Amino acid sequence: MNAPFDASRIRFALHGGAGELPANAGPQDRQRAALRDIAESACRVLREGGSAVDAVTFAVERLELCPLFNAGIGAVLNRDGLPELDAAVARGEDRGCGAVAAVSRVASPIQLARAVMERTPHVLLVGGGAERVAADLGLTMVEPAHFIIPLRLEQLEAAKRTGAIALDHVDDDVPDAAFGTVGAVARDGRGHLAAATSTGGLTNKLPGRVGDSAVFGAGTFADDSSCAISCTGTGEAFIRAAFGQNVHGRIVFRGQSIDQACAAALDDVRRANGVGGCIAIGRDGTISLPFNAGVLYRAWVDQSGIAKVAIRRDDAG
Ligand code: ASP
């Protein structure tokens, strides 16, 4: 399909992770402001004629630079105290996809994921090999320390004391803690869909562990015939639920609405002992933002063109 540009088709959503907030949590004003600002900027990209892929990679790159979330700078740390970052981008037009996993030296993992999609014949590159390709492609390289903030070192120490491998954000002692994984979904003015996700994964994870964010058809998915999806939560459960492909199949083969399909796939996540949520945009522009955790940091722009932000279930947006 190469439809003419029509700004009324534009839809956008992003997330900054799902999890539990301690009862004494503050209003999360900094996180809300960042989500709103980035959602509005990404919509400008779409209104100026940018593609869905342009908008989701733009938003996720901005979120990677923001230390309030678990991606890029401020990512959580593995058992060895190292950031090992996962990211993926998916293009609905042709099911294009690029992903990277367990990288520690690439300034923007989502930029590298996009480069894998657009500039290599591959879909998923990992670790040292991915980093060599990033350097060869001229992307900005950094030392792992570039990503580490003191809060994540404290969270790693706390997780080690109990032996937990933790979703990044459950932290009673830090009421205004940096939050979760980031992702974005968009429908552009030509009706094409795209999704992108970036994360540090789980605190105290084993070295080499790869989560759902980097797995096309699990935590990141886009197909113009159904929907675009970015997930957050217990990555192993989202992979076992084949979340993105699960939602796609329910829409295409069972005729379910995007809300029904996401809810059913989230049930599969729960059955796999997982918690979390997703942001999704259907091919008809419907936005679905379901979660089975306490909170989902989210912002979205529907047909009204106005950005809304919510964290708790009953937030007005
Ligand atoms: N889903 C991510 C992972 O398992 C973590 C998260 O969303 O917080 O890597």
Residues whose N, C-alpha, C, O or C-beta is under 5 A from the ligand:
A	BS01	LIG	G180 T181 T199 G201 L202 G211 D212 C231 T232 G233 T234 G235 E236
